Amino acid sequence: MATSKAERRRQLLARDPHCANCGTEVIYYKPRPHERLPDNFATLEHVNSRNQSVPRPLRGKVVLWCRRCNQERSEAEVAAMAKDELWRRSGRLPEALRERQRA
């Protein structure tokens, strides 16, 4: 039986309430709509299973990351992504690129 995100987060917080990336103690609560979350808010993050530097027991697992680390990782990935890939993902691909993809 699959474990829900909420249950998995509770299990991880009970085991070790720290960010797997930076070690900051993380917190979790049900946020109000449009609430700005604190930097140490607990998020779930998949450990990249193709990354050989990650110890084998952790590959493919879900770990806790703080919101700040998750946001920094996301911003770094977006900065490294090619512009046409960003446009494709946003759904606002410029006409010139759309025509190039059709060809």
N, C-alpha and C positions, 0 to 999 in steps of 0.2 A: 504494500500500500504506500502510495506517495505521501510525502510529508509536505504540508502547506508551508508557504513562505513564513507565515507568522510563527508556526510551531518550530521551524528550523531556526529562525532568529532567536526565539526563546531558548532553545537548546544551546546555541552558540554563546548567547549572553550568560547563561548559567555556567557554562564550562570555563569561559575566559572572556570577560567584558573589555577586551582591548583590540584596537585596530591591528590587523595582521600586517599592515604595511609600516606604520610609524610607532605603534605601541601606545598611542593615546587611549585613555579609558573612554569607552563609548557609552552612549545612553540611547534608550529608545522609549518612545511613548506615542500614542496616537495623536498625530498633529492635527490642528484645526485647519480648515480650508484656507489657502493662501498664506499660511504662516511661514515666515522665514525660519528655516531649520538651522540649529546651531552647528558649528564646524565639527563637533564630536558626536553628531547624530549617527547612529548605526545603520549602515547600508550593507546589503548582501552583495558579494562579488565572487564571480567564478574564477578559480585559479586556472590560468591558461595551461591546458594539458599538453600542448606542443612545446612549451618552454622547457628545455632540458635543464635549466638552472634551478627549476623548482624541484624540491625533494619528491621522489616518487610517491610517497604516501599522500601528498597533498594534491597531486595532479587530478584535475577534474572535479575537485571538491569546491564547496561553497564556504567562504570565510567572511568574517566581519571586517569591514573597512569603515573608517570615519568618512563623513561627507566631504571633508576637505581633500583627503587623498583621492577619493573617487572623482571629484570634480577636476583636480589637477591632472589625473591620468586621462580623463576624457578630453580636456583641453589640449593636452600634448598629442593625443591621437588625431584630433581634428586638425591641428597645426601641421602634422606630418602628412595628412591625406591630400591627394591630388585634387585640384579644383573641380575637374569634371566629375570625380566621384562624389564630392560634396554636393554639387548641383544635382546629380542623379538621385542622391538620397533625399534631398530636400523637395524633389518633385518640380523644381523650377529650372529645368535644364534649358540653357539658351538654345535658340533655334539652330544655330550653326552646329552645335554638338549633337542635337537630335538628328539632323540630317546626316552627320558623319556616322552615327550609330546605325541608321537605317541602311546605309550603303554596305 
